[in-house]
């Protein structure tokens, strides 16, 4: 089976109208590198196709990496500004030497893969599964991003997340001793007013588990809430750490979706953060 056929079957398997129609010319789900008109020898799924992931894929004989995020560090994977960049040149050479194609799967997997007669967002369902929280979902059951968990402290929840997700550590904003039952995984907190998130915390969300979290918006709100005795906390684990379990979860349905008789495996890109303690 050609790599292009694998890609076409995955796209056809997923739903395409949850967040609106997905158009081939505007979707983020593009072949970012390599040739798609060659026989597929194996598939590796990952969140970010880092240099180490490429090396592992090559060692496993896979020539298709399906990643969730961009390959060359910018939205749209534009490379015109990178021709003389040493990191770009080295990563390109690594891919070419291994003969690996990289296909980004972002929009289709968020739009939903079939499960129990419905379409579910495999990225956030993968996180819920990894945490053992499928039974605690309180929001949209097809896109689990809010939960009511057995009561714990923010500090113990942070320790749980580090252990379950295999992280190098994490950061807590606000009250580490806050009692936590209601948890929300918000979307990108990257500098806007984040009014919806602050309203949800005011309405009863005890703790956020965040992807991006800038210092000058929601972080400040959570810190003030804690200092005013309202018992709020935010655990900042990082974008890729939140979404990586979904690319592992994808292996549950990838063989059925493609019908390809090739090895398929997940390679974690891993926690990018190293923590230095005093």
C-alpha positions in Angstrom: 0.0 0.0 0.0 1.3 3.4 -0.9 1.8 6.1 1.7 -0.7 8.2 -0.1 -3.3 5.4 0.2 -2.6 5.2 3.9 -3.2 8.9 4.3 -6.3 8.8 2.2 -7.8 6.0 4.3 -7.1 7.7 7.6 -8.7 10.9 6.4 -11.8 9.0 5.1 -12.1 7.1 8.4 -12.2 10.3 10.5 -15.2 12.6 10.8 -14.8 15.9 8.9 -17.5 18.3 10.1 -17.3 18.6 13.9 -15.4 21.8 13.7 -16.6 22.6 10.2 -15.6 21.1 6.9 -12.0 20.2 6.3 -10.7 21.3 2.9 -7.6 19.7 1.3 -6.1 23.1 0.4 -6.4 24.7 3.8 -6.1 21.8 6.3 -3.0 21.5 8.5 -3.1 17.8 7.6 -0.4 17.9 4.9 2.6 15.8 3.9 5.3 17.9 5.4 8.3 16.0 4.0 9.1 13.1 1.7 7.4 11.2 -1.0 3.9 9.8 -0.6 3.9 7.8 -3.9 6.1 5.0 -2.4 5.2 1.7 -0.7 4.6 2.1 3.0 7.0 -0.1 5.0 5.8 0.9 8.5 4.1 3.6 10.4 5.2 5.5 13.5 2.8 7.8 15.3 4.0 10.6 17.6 3.1 14.1 18.7 6.2 15.9 17.3 8.5 14.3 14.8 11.7 15.3 16.6 15.2 14.2 15.5 15.1 11.3 18.0 11.7 10.1 16.8 13.0 10.1 13.3 16.0 8.0 14.3 13.7 5.5 16.1 11.4 5.3 13.1 14.3 4.6 10.8 15.6 1.9 13.1 12.2 0.2 13.1 12.0 0.3 9.3 9.1 2.7 9.2 9.0 5.2 6.3 5.9 7.1 7.4 5.7 9.2 10.5 2.3 10.5 11.4 2.7 13.5 13.7 0.2 15.8 15.4 2.3 19.0 15.3 4.4 20.9 12.8 7.7 19.5 11.7 9.7 22.8 11.2 8.7 24.9 14.2 6.1 27.2 12.7 2.4 27.1 11.8 2.1 25.9 8.2 5.7 24.5 8.1 7.1 27.3 6.0 10.7 26.7 5.2 11.6 29.6 2.9 13.2 31.4 5.8 15.2 28.3 6.9 17.4 27.4 3.9 20.6 28.5 5.6 19.6 27.4 9.1 21.9 24.6 10.4 19.2 22.9 12.4 16.9 22.7 9.4 19.6 21.4 7.2 20.5 18.7 9.6 16.9 17.6 10.2 16.3 17.6 6.5 19.3 15.4 5.9 18.2 13.0 8.6 14.8 12.6 7.0 16.3 12.2 3.5 18.9 9.7 4.6 16.2 7.5 6.2 13.8 8.0 3.3 11.0 9.0 5.7 7.8 10.8 4.8 6.1 12.9 7.5 2.4 13.5 7.4 0.8 15.9 9.9 -2.6 14.7 11.3 -4.2 17.5 13.2 -7.6 18.5 12.0 -9.0 15.1 11.1 -8.0 13.5 14.4 -9.6 16.3 16.4 -12.7 16.1 14.3 -13.2 12.6 15.4 -12.6 8.9 14.9 -15.4 6.4 15.2 -15.8 4.8 18.6 -18.9 3.0 19.9 -21.1 4.4 17.2 -20.0 8.0 17.5 -17.1 10.2 16.6 -14.6 11.1 19.4 -11.7 13.5 19.5 -8.9 10.9 19.7 -6.4 13.4 21.1 -8.4 14.3 24.2 -9.9 10.9 24.6 -6.3 9.6 24.6 -5.5 11.9 27.5 -8.6 10.8 29.4 -7.7 7.2 28.8 -4.1 7.6 29.9 -5.1 9.3 33.1 -7.8 6.7 33.9 -10.4 9.6 33.8 -12.9 8.3 31.3 -15.4 7.7 34.0 -14.9 11.2 35.4 -15.9 13.2 32.3 -18.4 16.0 33.0 -18.3 17.9 29.7 -18.7 16.8 26.2 -18.2 13.0 26.3 -16.8 13.0 22.8 -14.2 15.6 23.5 -13.3 15.1 27.2 -11.8 18.3 28.6 -13.5 18.7 31.9 -13.6 16.2 34.8 -14.8 15.6 38.3 -12.2 13.5 40.0 -12.0 12.1 43.6 -10.9 15.0 45.8 -7.2 15.5 46.1 -4.8 18.4 46.5 -3.3 20.3 43.6 0.1 19.1 44.7 -0.9 15.5 44.7 -2.7 15.9 41.4 0.5 17.4 39.9 2.5 14.4 41.2 -0.1 12.0 39.7 0.2 13.8 36.3 3.9 13.6 36.3 3.9 9.9 37.1 1.1 8.9 34.8 2.4 10.9 31.8 6.1 10.2 32.4 7.0 13.9 32.7 10.2 15.3 34.0 8.2 17.5 36.4 5.6 20.3 36.2 4.8 23.7 37.6 1.9 24.8 39.8 0.5 28.3 39.8 -1.7 29.3 42.7 -2.5 27.3 45.8 -0.6 23.9 45.8 -2.7 22.9 48.8 -6.1 23.7 47.1 -8.7 20.9 47.3 -9.4 19.8 43.8 -12.4 18.0 42.4 -13.3 19.8 39.2 -10.5 19.9 36.6 -10.5 21.5 33.2 -8.1 21.2 30.3 -8.5 24.5 28.5 -7.5 25.3 25.0 -4.6 27.6 24.2 -4.0 30.3 26.9 -1.6 32.4 24.8 -2.2 35.9 25.9 -5.8 36.9 25.2 -8.1 38.0 27.9 -9.2 34.3 28.5 -12.5 35.6 29.8 -14.3 32.2 29.3 -11.7 30.4 31.4 -11.8 32.8 34.3 -15.6 32.7 34.2 -15.5 28.9 34.3 -13.1 29.0 37.3 -15.3 31.5 39.0 -18.2 29.1 38.4 -16.5 26.2 40.1 -13.5 24.8 38.3 -10.9 24.2 41.0 -7.8 23.5 38.8 -6.6 23.9 35.2 -4.3 21.5 33.5 -2.9 23.6 30.8 -1.1 23.4 27.5 0.3 26.9 26.9 -0.2 29.3 29.8 1.2 32.8 29.5 2.2 34.7 32.7 0.2 37.8 32.2 -3.4 36.6 31.8 -4.8 33.4 33.4 -1.7 32.7 35.4 -2.1 36.1 37.2 -5.8 35.4 37.7 -5.1 32.0 39.3 -2.5 33.5 41.6 -4.7 36.3 42.8 -7.6 33.8 43.3 -5.3 31.7 45.5 -3.9 34.7 47.4 -7.5 35.8 48.1 -8.3 32.5 49.7 -10.4 31.0 46.9 -8.4 27.8 46.6 -7.6 27.8 42.9 -4.6 26.2 41.1 -3.2 25.7 37.6 -0.9 22.9 36.7 1.2 23.7 33.6 2.3 20.5 31.9 2.7 21.8 28.4 1.1 21.5 25.0 2.8 18.4 23.7 2.5 16.6 27.0 -1.3 17.1 27.0 -1.7 15.9 23.4 0.9 13.1 23.1 -1.3 10.4 24.6 -3.8 10.9 21.8 -1.2 9.8 19.2 -0.6 6.7 21.2 -4.4 6.2 21.5 -4.5 6.4 17.7 -3.0 3.0 17.4 -6.3 1.5 18.6 -8.0 2.4 15.3 -5.2 2.9 12.9 -5.0 -0.7 11.7 -8.7 -0.8 11.0 -8.7 2.6 9.3 -5.9 1.8 6.9 -6.1 -2.0 6.4 -2.3 -1.8 5.9 -0.3 -4.9 6.7 2.7 -3.1 8.0 4.2 -2.6 11.5 2.6 0.3 13.4 4.0 1.7 16.6 4.0 4.8 18.8 7.2 6.7 19.6 6.8 9.4 22.3 8.5 12.7 21.5 8.7 13.0 25.3 8.6 15.8 27.8 10.6 18.7 26.3 11.2 20.4 29.7 14.1 19.9 32.1 13.5 21.3 35.6 16.3 22.9 37.7 15.5 23.0 41.4 17.2 25.3 44.0 
